[in-house]
Amino acid sequence: MSGRLTDEHILITGGSRGIGAAIVEKCLLEGANVSFIDLEGEEGENLLTKLNQDSKLLFVRGNVCSAEDLKSWSDASRKKFGSITGLVNNAGRNSYADPVTMTEQQWEDVFDVDLKAAWLAAREALPDMIANKRGSIVNIASVHANMTYPSMFPYAAAKSGLVGLTRSMALEVGPHQIRVNALSPGYTETFLVKEFFERNDPALRQKVLDVHPMNRMAKPAEIANCVAFLLSTEASFVTGANWIADGGLTSRFAG
Ligand SMILES: NC(=O)c1ccc[n+]([C@@H]2O[C@H](COP(=O)([O-])OP(=O)(O)OC[C@H]3O[C@@H](n4cnc5c(N)ncnc54)[C@H](O)[C@@H]3O)[C@@H](O)[C@H]2O)c1
């Protein structure tokens, strides 16, 4: 399907690669004007060149943990495309830590990206949405909000917080006809997952595939399809939800 997001103006964080880049591509395909922010300048520029859609696409290099960077980005986006109607909080990072040796700074570095940035970006997008009485926000959480893996502390805590933020935000802005949902991917073939497997025993990848009901991981485009649905008016009565796209992984008991 295409055209579901025609004339929408969608902001996407962490859009240079992986799931974020797939969301950028999908939103363009569905007719939206798209603006993305990412720390990775070179990958962002490469995506711009690849998609070759100057009139419908904007990239700003910046850090989602910085309120100033988010403000410059949203101002530039508004200047190019007008009022913001959608936001996807996708930027995120893994964290591998031990609860005893982890420092406060390390904790804050993870929570700034994986949780606080979603609120900071929403703070930029919401005034337009409230003024126009419409909008959709999608927060990319993770199945780690439901079940997790040793050594992934505190990624799982931050992603659980993001699901909680989604619920609360849905209540705050619902009266303005703004919807807020979380989308929780399972294993998806990106840099993040590559990094995860490289840290572990090489046999782990096959073990993980073996417990997936469909014996495979997601492609970023499959996650982007779900995001496009949640952004679109086809999901007009879906808010405060946490949609799980994990190929059935969390439906399965051990054994
Ligand atoms: N890949 C998976 O299996 C998986 C599973 C569940 C959830 N997720 C979540 O999906 C989202 C996307 O992950 P991915 O797998 O595509 O990872 P990725 O590392 O390929 O892409 C993440 C993007 O976010 C950007 N980014 C990170 N920190 C940033 C910051 N401070 N400011 C601006 N940009 C920043 C990175 O530069 C990168 O382009 C993340 O929130 C991640 O937690 C991924």
The ligand as an ORCA input file, in Angstrom:
! r2SCAN-3c Opt
* xyz 0 1
  N      17.895     -4.236     16.128
  C      17.152     -4.808     17.034
  O      17.126     -6.049     17.149
  C      16.274     -3.996     17.940
  C      15.385     -4.684     18.764
  C      14.560     -3.972     19.618
  C      14.625     -2.600     19.641
  N      15.507     -1.947     18.842
  C      15.508     -0.484     18.909
  O      15.329      0.035     17.614
  C      15.944      1.319     17.524
  C      16.851      1.360     16.295
  O      17.878      0.413     16.479
  P      18.717     -0.238     15.284
  O      18.763     -1.672     15.548
  O      18.269      0.294     13.984
  O      20.167      0.354     15.678
  P      21.305      1.076     14.826
  O      22.443      1.221     15.749
  O      21.512      0.409     13.519
  O      20.654      2.511     14.533
  C      20.448      3.444     15.567
  C      20.598      4.831     14.982
  O      20.389      5.777     16.043
  C      21.428      6.743     15.991
  N      21.674      7.313     17.304
  C      22.096      6.655     18.427
  N      22.263      7.518     19.421
  C      21.934      8.752     18.948
  C      21.915     10.053     19.497
  N      22.304     10.276     20.770
  N      21.507     11.080     18.722
  C      21.156     10.888     17.435
  N      21.169      9.662     16.845
  C      21.555      8.624     17.594
  C      22.644      5.962     15.497
  O      23.648      6.835     14.981
  C      22.020      5.073     14.437
  O      21.970      5.692     13.169
  C      16.673      1.524     18.851
  O      15.876      2.311     19.712
  C      16.805      0.125     19.389
  O      16.903      0.089     20.796
  C      16.323     -2.609     17.988
*
